Amino acid sequence: MTRPTVRIRAASTASLKDFYACAPPFRVRAWVVEDAACRIVGVAGLEYRGGVLKAFMDLAPGVEAKAHARTFIHVARRVLAAARRTNMPVLAARDPNQPRSAAFLKHFGFVRMDGPDQEEIWRWRNS
């Protein structure tokens, strides 16, 4: 079985607009994961908001995280390396639609906190 050919690159404003259908409302540092046909299959990065960083990873509709697991691990490492350089607190919200998202966050050193409205908020232990 061969792995799908994908590449990670820094996200541009244009690529974020293509993926989200609008420009990000906050300052972000992000990377996109593209498949062999140059379609964006996911975006991961940091959103700067009020002295706190929000780590995020969004997959395109119909994309299975498991199909690109190694690539998403690599892009998560890039995101956390960028976060480490800021010395700012890093939070993330778990996606309940991704069954392995809690394990993914734990793997990278996030710990669960209580959030408002029963939302699962996780804080990175290195921050």
C-alpha positions as CSV (number, residue, x, y, z in Angstrom):
1,M,0.0,0.0,0.0
2,T,1.5,3.4,-1.0
3,R,0.9,6.5,1.0
4,P,-0.9,9.4,-0.7
5,T,1.4,12.1,-2.0
6,V,1.0,15.2,0.0
7,R,3.0,18.3,0.7
8,I,3.0,20.9,3.5
9,R,3.6,24.5,2.8
10,A,3.1,27.9,4.5
11,A,-0.5,29.1,4.1
12,S,-1.0,32.3,2.1
13,T,-4.0,34.6,2.6
14,A,-5.3,33.3,-0.8
15,S,-5.0,29.7,0.3
16,L,-6.9,30.4,3.5
17,K,-9.6,32.2,1.6
18,D,-9.9,29.3,-0.8
19,F,-10.2,26.8,2.1
20,Y,-12.5,28.8,4.4
21,A,-14.3,30.9,1.8
22,C,-13.3,34.1,3.6
23,A,-10.2,35.7,5.1
24,P,-9.3,34.8,8.7
25,P,-10.7,37.3,11.1
26,F,-7.6,37.1,13.3
27,R,-3.9,37.1,12.8
28,V,-2.8,33.6,12.0
29,R,0.4,31.6,11.2
30,A,-0.7,28.5,9.3
31,W,0.3,25.7,7.0
32,V,-1.7,23.9,4.4
33,V,-1.6,20.2,3.5
34,E,-2.1,19.7,-0.2
35,D,-2.7,16.4,-2.1
36,A,-1.0,15.4,-5.4
37,A,-3.6,17.5,-7.3
38,C,-2.7,20.6,-5.3
39,R,-6.1,20.5,-3.5
40,I,-6.0,21.6,0.2
41,V,-6.9,18.7,2.4
42,G,-6.2,20.4,5.7
43,V,-5.0,23.6,7.4
44,A,-3.2,23.8,10.7
45,G,-1.8,26.7,12.6
46,L,-2.0,29.3,15.4
47,E,-4.5,32.0,15.8
48,Y,-3.3,35.0,17.9
49,R,-6.1,36.3,20.1
50,G,-5.8,38.5,23.2
51,G,-2.5,37.2,24.5
52,V,-3.3,33.6,23.9
53,L,-2.6,31.3,21.0
54,K,-5.3,29.0,19.7
55,A,-3.9,25.9,17.9
56,F,-6.2,24.6,15.2
57,M,-6.4,21.9,12.6
58,D,-9.2,21.8,10.1
59,L,-9.8,19.1,7.5
60,A,-11.6,19.6,4.2
61,P,-15.0,18.0,4.0
62,G,-14.8,14.3,3.2
63,V,-11.1,14.0,4.2
64,E,-10.3,11.2,6.6
65,A,-7.7,12.2,9.2
66,K,-6.4,8.6,9.2
67,A,-5.6,8.7,5.5
68,H,-3.1,11.5,6.1
69,A,-2.2,10.8,9.7
70,R,1.6,11.0,9.3
71,T,1.4,14.3,7.4
72,F,-0.9,15.8,10.1
73,I,1.5,14.8,12.8
74,H,4.3,16.6,10.9
75,V,2.3,19.7,10.4
76,A,1.3,19.6,14.1
77,R,5.0,19.6,15.0
78,R,5.5,22.7,12.9
79,V,2.6,24.4,14.6
80,L,3.9,23.6,18.1
81,A,7.5,24.6,17.2
82,A,6.1,28.0,16.2
83,A,4.1,28.2,19.4
84,R,7.1,27.3,21.6
85,R,9.0,30.3,20.2
86,T,6.3,32.7,21.3
87,N,6.3,31.8,25.1
88,M,2.5,32.4,25.0
89,P,-0.2,30.1,26.4
90,V,-1.6,27.7,23.8
91,L,-5.2,26.5,23.9
92,A,-7.1,24.1,21.5
93,A,-10.7,23.0,21.2
94,R,-11.3,19.3,20.5
95,D,-13.4,18.5,17.5
96,P,-16.1,16.0,18.7
97,N,-16.6,14.9,15.0
98,Q,-13.0,13.5,14.9
99,P,-13.0,10.4,17.1
100,R,-9.2,10.4,17.7
101,S,-8.9,14.1,18.3
102,A,-8.5,13.7,22.1
103,A,-5.7,11.1,21.7
104,F,-4.1,13.4,19.1
105,L,-4.1,16.4,21.6
106,K,-2.8,14.2,24.4
107,H,0.0,12.9,22.2
108,F,1.3,16.4,21.7
109,G,1.1,17.3,25.4
110,F,-2.3,19.0,25.7
111,V,-4.3,18.5,28.9
112,R,-8.1,18.9,29.2
113,M,-9.6,21.9,31.0
114,D,-13.2,22.7,31.7
115,G,-14.6,25.1,29.1
116,P,-17.8,27.1,28.9
117,D,-20.9,25.5,27.5
118,Q,-19.4,22.0,27.8
119,E,-16.8,22.7,25.1
120,E,-13.7,20.7,25.5
121,I,-10.8,23.1,25.9
122,W,-7.3,21.8,26.0
123,R,-4.1,23.6,27.2
124,W,-0.6,22.8,26.0
125,R,1.6,21.8,28.9
126,N,4.6,23.5,27.4
127,S,2.9,26.9,27.7
